[in-house]
Amino acid sequence: MTDTQLARQECAAVVLGGPTTVVDLGGLRIVADPTFDDAGPRGYLTKTAGPVVAEGGLGPVDLVLVSHDVHLDNLDERGRAFALAAPALLTGPVTAGRLGPPAVGLAPWATHALPRPDGGGELTVLAVPAVHGPEDAERDSDGNVICEVTGFVLSGQDLPTVYVSGDNASIRTVAEIARRAPRIDVAVLFAGAARVPARFAGRPLTLDSRRAAAAAAVLDAAIVVPAHYDGWAHFSEGRADLEQAFEEAGLSSTLRSVEHGTWVPLSA
C-alpha cells in the first residue's frame, strides 16, 4: 500500500486490489467494494496483499457501492468505516439493514439517481442480481445463494454504461442483465474462481476465467476490467488465466489486463 493520491479522471476506472474499484464518471468518484485492511488471516480466509492505494489517497468520494457485507474480502473493517463515512452508499436491502445509515438498499431492478457535477444531469444506478455460487445450489428464504449480493449498472446521458458485477458466478444472471439493463459498454467483472472447500464441494463461488469471457461475450461489452482475482488465498485463477481465456475466446481486444493502480479509460 502506498501514499499515492488518485487524481480525478474524466471517464476512467482503476482496480486497487481485490474487488476495490474506483470509477470516475460524470464528475463523480465512485468506489465499489472498499477493502483497505492489511494482508493477513481473516477468519477462515487469508488476505495475501493489500490495495495499492490507501483510503486516504482517494480524496473526496461521492458514492460507495457495496455488493455485500458479510465477507471480509468484499468489505473489511477499514472498508466498512470508509463506506459509512461516504456521502452516499448503495447496496442491497438486507445489507443496508445491517449497515445502517447512510446505506440505501436497492432491490434488484430498482434505481437511484445522483446529480452529476459535470452538468450532464443525473447518473442512474440500477441494482442488478448476482448469484454467489453454483446456479443449482440451495437458496435461502430470500432466494439467494450464500447471501444477498448486488451488482450495479451505472448510466447517464453521454456516458458509457458501466456494469459492476459483484460476486456472481451465474451466466444465466448475466444474460438476464444483458436483456433488461441498458446496453453495457464497460463490464467490471469480479472473477478469480473463488473456492472454499467447505462450500459446494469446492465449486467456484465467482466467475472463473472462461465464464468471465463468456459473460463479456453475452454482454457484448467493448471494455472488460477484471477485478477480484487476486489478493486472497481462496482465488484459484489469476490474471494469466483470464488473459488465456479471453485469448481463446477471441476477446483479447476487450480485456484491459493492467497492473493494479493503472487507470483504464472507459472508451473503446
Secondary structure, DSSP 4 states (H G I P E B T S, - for coil): -B-------SEEEEEEETTEEEEEETTEEEEES---PPSEEETTEEE----SB-GGGS-S-SEEE-S-SSSTTTS-HHHHHHHHTSS-EEE-HHHHHHH-TTEEE--TT-EEEEE-TTSS-EEEEEEEE--SS-TTSPP-TTS-SSS--EEEEEE-TTS--EEE--S---HHHHHHHHHHSSPPSEEEEE-S-B--TTSGGG--SS--HHHHHHHHHHHT-SEEEEESSSSBTTB---HHHHHHHHHHTT-TTTB----TT--EES--
